Amino acid sequence: MAADIIQLILALLFLGFLLYLIGGLLLKPLKLAFKIAVNSLFGLLLLWVFNFIGGYFSFTIPLNWLTILIAGFLGIPGLLLLIFFRLVL
């Protein structure tokens, strides 16, 4: 009788451990996707503000997925990089 209870407890602990591992594996890509989405929104906002101000000087950066990701991941240095590319190219 006691052996059955011990086996049941061990099985439940093992099942809990497996659920913990599988949950961690499934949540990692979701966390990455959420981080990319937040950074992209930040990049879009950064470019929008720059284009709003730059519109008065006839200097804008096109809004596309590449410029948004560069500005989102690199922040202000990414925006400066995009400005540099726009001036040089």
C-alpha positions as CSV (number, residue, x, y, z in Angstrom):
1,M,0.0,0.0,0.0
2,A,2.8,2.5,0.9
3,A,4.7,1.5,-2.1
4,D,1.8,2.4,-4.4
5,I,1.5,5.8,-2.8
6,I,5.3,6.4,-3.2
7,Q,5.1,5.3,-6.9
8,L,2.1,7.7,-7.4
9,I,3.9,10.6,-5.9
10,L,7.0,9.9,-8.0
11,A,4.9,9.7,-11.1
12,L,3.2,13.0,-10.3
13,L,6.5,14.7,-9.7
14,F,7.9,13.3,-13.0
15,L,4.8,14.5,-14.8
16,G,5.1,17.9,-13.3
17,F,8.8,18.1,-14.3
18,L,7.9,17.1,-17.9
19,L,5.2,19.8,-18.0
20,Y,7.7,22.3,-16.7
21,L,10.2,21.4,-19.4
22,I,7.6,21.4,-22.3
23,G,6.1,24.7,-21.1
24,G,9.5,26.3,-21.0
25,L,10.2,25.1,-24.6
26,L,6.9,26.4,-25.8
27,L,7.1,29.8,-24.1
28,K,10.6,30.7,-25.3
29,P,9.5,31.4,-28.9
30,L,6.5,33.3,-27.7
31,K,8.7,35.5,-25.6
32,L,11.0,36.2,-28.6
33,A,8.0,37.0,-30.9
34,F,6.7,39.4,-28.2
35,K,10.0,41.1,-27.9
36,I,10.3,41.5,-31.7
37,A,6.8,42.9,-31.9
38,V,7.5,45.5,-29.1
39,N,10.8,46.5,-30.6
40,S,9.2,46.9,-34.0
41,L,6.5,49.1,-32.6
42,F,9.2,51.2,-30.9
43,G,11.0,51.5,-34.3
44,L,7.8,52.4,-36.0
45,L,7.1,55.2,-33.5
46,L,10.7,56.4,-33.7
47,L,10.6,56.6,-37.5
48,W,7.1,58.2,-37.5
49,V,8.3,61.0,-35.2
50,F,11.5,61.5,-37.3
51,N,9.4,61.6,-40.5
52,F,7.0,64.1,-38.9
53,I,9.8,66.5,-38.0
54,G,11.8,65.7,-41.1
55,G,8.8,66.4,-43.3
56,Y,9.3,70.1,-42.6
57,F,12.8,69.8,-44.1
58,S,11.8,67.5,-47.0
59,F,13.9,64.7,-45.5
60,T,12.1,61.5,-44.6
61,I,13.0,57.8,-44.3
62,P,10.7,55.3,-46.0
63,L,8.6,53.2,-43.6
64,N,9.1,49.5,-44.5
65,W,9.7,46.3,-42.5
66,L,13.5,46.6,-42.8
67,T,13.8,50.2,-41.6
68,I,11.3,49.5,-38.8
69,L,13.3,46.5,-37.6
70,I,16.6,48.4,-37.8
71,A,15.2,51.3,-35.8
72,G,13.5,49.0,-33.4
73,F,16.4,46.7,-32.6
74,L,19.1,49.4,-32.6
75,G,17.1,52.3,-31.2
76,I,18.6,55.8,-31.7
77,P,21.9,54.5,-33.1
78,G,19.8,52.6,-35.7
79,L,17.9,55.7,-36.6
80,L,21.2,57.6,-37.0
81,L,22.4,54.7,-39.2
82,L,19.3,55.0,-41.4
83,I,19.9,58.8,-41.6
84,F,23.5,58.2,-42.6
85,F,22.4,55.7,-45.3
86,R,19.8,58.1,-46.6
87,L,22.4,60.9,-46.9
88,V,25.1,58.7,-48.5
89,L,23.0,56.5,-50.8
